[in-house]
Each structure stands twice: as C-alpha cells, then as structure tokens.
Amino acid sequence: MENIYAALLLHKLGKEVSEGSLKDVVAAAGGEAEESKIKSLVASLKGVDIAKELESASLVSAAPAAGSAPAAEEKKEEKPKEEKKEAAAEGLSALFG
C-alpha cells in the first residue's frame, strides 16, 4: 500500500513515477521498498493517466454513498408499517378469539 501512496505523492508533486523515485519516497518515509512490488506497480501504471483515473474513482465512490442513503431510509419506514400490521392483527384476534 505504501507504494501506491508513494506513486500518488509523486504524481501530486508532478514528478515521474519510476522505480527509483518510488524506492526513494518509500525509504524516506521509513519503509522498506520491495523491488518486485515496485516493478509491478510501475508496469501497471505505464500509459495510465493518473489524474483521469483519480477523477473517475472519486465520482464512482461518491455515487453509491448518495444512492444508498435513501434506500436505508426506505427500509426504516417499512419496519414500523409491518409492526403496526402485526399489532393490529393481534388486537383483532383478541376481539374475536
């Protein structure tokens, strides 16, 4: 995870995201740089517009949060209605029971 944070920091600062720069950032933060993970990250980021990906990721993560809130409210509204029906049924059974 620290490698991804290092890549994001380098991107934010306008620096090149390369193996050497990632190793330097991780080492400066007191972490231990794993060569295989860094090589894999650099290879997977090759040709990727990080700014565009961050923008689309923030839009995607905001959408479910906004969409799930009304659904939670709807569920809360359904429970009291069901409880009222059950209470009414119990009251009727007492009258005719």
Buried (B, 14 or more C-beta within 10 A) or exposed (E): EBBEEBBBBBBEEEEEBBBEBBBBBBEEEEBEBBEEBBEEBBEEBEEEEBEEEEEEEEEEEEEEEEEEEEEEEEEEEEEEEEEEEEEEEEEEEEEEE
